[in-house]
Amino acid sequence: MSKLFEEIDLGGLTLANRVVVPPMCQYMAADGLPAPWHEMHLGTLGISGAGLVIVEGTGVSEIGRISAADLGLYNDEQEAALTAMLSRIRTYSPAKWGIQLAHAGRKASNEPFDAPYPVPPEKGGWIPVGPSPIAHSDRWPTPTEMSEAEISQAVQSFVTSTQRADRIGFDLVEVHAAHGYLISSFLSPIANKRTDGYGGSLPNRMRLAIEVARAMRKVWPASRAIGFRVNGTDWIEGGITVEETTELAKALRECGIDYVTVSSGGNARGQKLPPLVPGYQVYLSDRIRKGSGIKTMTVGMVLQARQAEAIVAEGKADMVGVARATLDDPRWALHAAQELGGEIGYPKSLWRLSAKNWPGYKIVHELPEAAE
């Protein structure tokens, strides 16, 4: 029996399997509204066979968007558009659906498609905010240091967007607290030089994350799940460490958070990344899972079915996020189930592709071998 295709419970939410399509920014929105591209893109992922699909990082406020082309969930028009889109997709998608809520902090007002250049106010951008007046790099403007009142407002923005996600009908919300965005920058000593209750010691640097977690859990149904995407490391001396993130994960679990997605990097331009081999971040998930007792999802070049199976079977993560490989092969999970012998049903209109109906079918798109 395949471990990858076993059910998993996240609080009151049950997923049919451990394959997740994680959030991937599309940079196709206008005024935070989904475009026809989003419905086509997400609809395809919704019949991939994954147990969970998470909609891309979605701004909880206008200035919290990574770029002007990001989705938003901070007004009624956006809520109505996402409600209609999700309803149509669910007509055919058996997956559970999540949405990642995000505030980009000092890395906001960026050019889309991960270009490393900010957009200035005179060209339609805005001045970003952060824990301290420290620019992300020499290309970025110095962010405005947030007052405690502005921090409270940011917490409330996460709460309001969570309530909107509840009304839309999402099964899960994930908070983006990695990659140097707002919550991540508060957690990292690289970006956070505050001397008040939000800076200095680890408990102080964790304060914003914990306030967001507690406030969201209060308004989100117990029958549905909340997760956090976190940095296992900043990949730079003086940044957050895996030991600190393990303590954060313990505290999030005590707040009622159901899982953490363990990623890394993005807080400083001087980071020194390891070789980007398949599964290069799995060890971070493994350490945080074992050290905190919280369920984890691993992400980062999970490419092959047997690689994903081994990660789950060996207890290094409870779920695997398969991002780029699913973009390349939109039936990745269905193909993985065929390869591993997992039980999974094809959509009715695609039943002819099932191995049961096409005994000679073989997966011909070979991916690189996973690293040992």
Residue pairs with C-beta under 8 A, 6 or more apart in sequence:
1 341
2 309
2 337
2 340
2 341
2 342
3 18
3 309
3 312
3 313
4 17
4 18
4 19
4 305
4 308
4 309
4 312
4 313
4 320
4 336
4 340
4 342
5 17
5 18
5 19
5 336
5 337
5 340
5 342
5 343
5 344
6 17
6 18
7 14
7 15
7 16
7 17
8 14
8 15
8 17
8 18
8 51
8 295
8 318
8 319
9 15
10 172
10 225
10 227
10 258
10 259
10 295
11 222
11 223
11 224
11 225
11 226
11 256
11 258
12 221
12 222
12 223
12 224
12 225
13 96
13 171
13 172
13 223
13 224
13 225
13 258
15 51
15 52
15 96
15 319
16 51
16 94
16 95
16 96
16 344
17 49
17 50
17 51
17 333
17 337
17 342
17 344
18 51
18 308
18 312
18 318
18 319
18 320
19 49
19 50
19 51
19 52
19 308
19 319
19 320
19 322
19 332
19 333
19 336
20 50
20 51
20 52
20 53
20 54
20 297
20 319
20 320
20 321
20 322
21 45
21 48
21 50
21 52
21 53
21 54
21 321
21 322
21 323
21 326
22 54
22 261
22 297
22 299
22 321
22 322
22 323
23 54
23 55
23 56
23 57
23 100
23 174
23 176
23 229
24 56
24 323
24 327
25 56
25 57
25 66
25 70
25 112
25 114
26 37
26 38
26 41
26 56
27 67
27 69
27 70
27 112
27 113
28 35
28 37
28 38
28 69
29 35
29 38
29 69
29 70
29 71
29 72
30 69
31 72
31 77
32 58
32 59
32 62
32 65
32 70
32 71
32 72
32 73
32 74
32 75
32 78
33 71
33 72
33 77
33 78
33 81
34 71
34 81
34 82
34 85
38 71
38 85
39 85
39 88
39 89
42 53
42 55
42 85
42 89
43 88
43 89
43 92
43 93
44 330
45 53
45 95
45 326
45 330
46 53
46 89
46 90
46 92
46 93
46 95
46 97
47 92
47 93
47 94
47 95
47 347
47 350
48 95
48 326
48 330
48 331
48 332
48 333
48 334
49 331
49 332
49 333
49 334
49 335
49 336
49 337
49 344
50 95
50 322
50 326
50 332
50 333
51 95
51 96
51 333
52 95
52 96
52 97
52 98
52 171
52 172
52 319
53 93
53 95
53 96
53 97
53 98
54 97
54 98
54 99
54 100
54 172
54 174
55 71
55 82
55 97
55 98
55 99
55 100
55 170
56 70
56 71
56 100
57 66
57 70
57 71
57 100
57 101
57 102
57 176
58 70
58 71
58 72
58 73
58 99
58 100
58 101
58 102
58 161
59 65
59 66
59 70
59 71
59 72
59 73
59 74
59 102
59 103
59 104
60 72
60 73
60 74
60 101
60 102
60 103
60 154
60 157
60 158
60 160
60 161
61 72
61 74
61 103
61 154
61 157
62 72
62 74
62 126
63 108
63 109
63 126
63 128
63 129
64 74
64 102
64 103
64 104
64 105
64 108
64 154
64 157
64 182
65 72
65 104
65 108
66 102
66 104
66 107
66 108
66 110
66 181
67 109
67 110
67 111
67 112
67 119
68 109
68 112
68 119
68 124
68 125
69 112
70 112
71 78
71 82
72 78
73 79
73 82
73 99
73 101
73 161
73 164
73 165
74 157
74 160
74 161
74 164
78 164
79 164
79 167
79 168
82 99
82 168
83 167
83 168
83 169
86 97
86 168
86 169
86 170
87 169
89 97
90 97
92 347
94 345
94 347
96 171
96 172
97 169
97 170
97 171
97 172
98 170
98 171
98 172
98 173
98 174
98 225
98 227
99 165
99 168
99 170
99 172
99 173
99 174
100 173
100 174
100 175
100 176
100 229
101 158
101 161
101 162
101 165
101 173
101 174
101 175
101 176
102 175
102 176
102 181
103 154
103 157
103 158
103 176
103 181
103 182
103 183
104 110
104 128
104 181
104 182
105 128
105 129
105 130
105 131
105 143
105 180
105 181
105 182
105 183
105 184
105 185
106 128
106 129
106 130
106 134
106 135
106 136
106 140
106 143
106 180
106 182
106 185
106 191
107 128
107 136
107 140
107 179
107 180
107 181
107 185
107 266
108 126
108 128
108 129
109 118
109 119
109 120
109 125
109 126
109 127
109 128
110 116
110 117
110 118
110 119
111 117
111 118
111 119
116 137
116 139
117 139
118 125
118 128
118 139
118 140
118 141
119 125
120 141
121 127
127 141
127 143
127 144
128 140
128 141
128 143
128 144
129 143
129 144
129 145
129 146
129 150
129 182
130 143
130 144
130 145
130 146
130 182
130 185
130 191
131 145
131 146
131 185
131 186
131 191
131 192
131 193
131 194
131 198
131 199
132 143
132 145
132 191
132 192
132 193
132 194
132 199
133 142
133 143
133 144
133 145
134 142
134 143
134 191
134 193
135 141
135 142
135 143
136 143
136 180
136 191
136 268
136 269
137 268
137 269
145 194
146 154
148 196
148 197
148 198
151 198
151 208
154 182
154 208
155 208
155 211
155 212
155 215
156 215
158 175
158 212
158 215
158 216
159 215
159 216
159 218
159 219
162 173
162 216
162 219
162 220
163 219
165 173
166 219
166 220
166 221
166 224
170 224
171 224
171 225
172 224
172 225
172 226
172 227
173 216
173 220
173 224
173 225
173 226
173 227
174 226
174 227
174 228
174 229
174 261
175 183
175 209
175 212
175 213
175 216
175 226
175 227
175 228
175 229
176 183
176 184
176 229
177 183
177 184
177 187
177 209
177 212
177 228
177 229
177 230
177 231
178 184
178 229
178 230
178 231
178 261
178 263
178 264
178 266
179 229
179 231
179 263
179 265
179 266
179 267
180 188
180 191
180 265
180 266
180 267
180 268
181 266
182 208
183 208
183 209
183 212
184 191
184 230
184 231
184 266
184 267
185 191
185 192
185 267
186 192
186 198
186 199
186 205
186 207
186 208
186 209
187 205
187 206
187 208
187 209
187 230
187 231
187 240
187 244
187 245
187 248
188 205
188 231
188 234
188 239
188 240
188 267
189 205
189 238
189 239
189 240
190 234
190 236
190 238
190 239
190 240
190 267
190 268
191 267
191 268
192 198
192 199
192 205
193 199
194 200
194 204
196 204
197 204
197 207
198 204
198 205
198 207
198 208
199 205
202 244
202 247
202 248
206 247
206 248
206 251
209 228
209 248
209 251
209 252
210 251
210 252
210 255
213 226
213 228
213 252
213 255
213 256
213 257
214 255
216 226
217 226
217 255
217 256
217 257
220 226
225 258
225 259
226 256
226 257
226 258
227 257
227 258
227 259
227 260
227 261
227 297
228 252
228 257
228 259
228 260
228 261
229 260
229 261
229 263
230 245
230 248
230 249
230 260
230 261
230 262
230 263
230 288
231 240
231 245
231 263
231 264
231 265
231 266
231 267
232 242
232 245
232 262
232 263
232 264
232 281
232 284
232 285
232 287
232 288
233 239
233 240
233 241
233 242
233 245
233 264
233 265
233 284
234 240
234 264
234 265
234 266
234 267
234 268
234 271
235 264
235 265
235 271
235 272
235 273
235 274
236 267
236 268
236 270
236 271
236 272
239 267
239 268
239 271
240 267
242 284
242 287
242 288
243 291
245 262
245 284
245 288
246 287
246 288
246 291
246 292
247 292
249 260
249 288
249 291
249 292
249 294
249 296
250 291
250 292
250 293
250 294
252 260
252 294
253 292
253 293
253 294
257 294
258 294
258 295
259 294
259 295
259 296
259 297
259 318
259 319
260 288
260 292
260 294
260 295
260 296
260 297
261 296
261 297
261 298
261 299
261 321
262 281
262 284
262 285
262 288
262 296
262 297
262 298
262 299
262 317
263 281
263 299
263 300
264 281
264 284
264 300
265 271
265 273
274 280
276 300
276 301
277 301
277 371
278 301
278 302
278 303
278 304
278 307
278 368
278 369
278 370
278 371
279 298
279 300
279 301
279 302
279 307
279 311
279 370
279 371
280 300
280 301
280 371
281 298
281 299
281 300
282 298
282 300
282 311
282 316
282 317
283 316
284 298
285 296
285 297
285 298
285 316
285 317
286 315
286 316
286 317
288 294
288 296
289 295
289 296
289 315
289 316
289 317
289 318
290 315
295 318
295 319
296 317
296 318
296 319
297 317
297 318
297 319
297 320
297 321
298 311
298 316
298 317
298 319
298 320
298 321
299 320
299 321
299 323
301 324
302 308
302 311
302 320
302 321
302 322
302 323
302 325
303 322
303 324
303 325
303 367
303 368
303 370
304 367
304 368
304 369
304 370
305 335
305 336
305 339
305 340
306 339
306 340
306 370
307 370
308 320
308 322
308 336
309 336
309 340
310 370
311 317
311 320
312 318
312 319
312 320
322 332
322 333
325 332
325 367
326 332
326 333
328 365
329 335
329 365
331 350
331 353
333 344
334 344
334 346
334 353
335 363
336 342
337 343
337 344
338 355
338 361
338 363
339 363
346 353
346 354
351 357
352 358
353 361
355 361
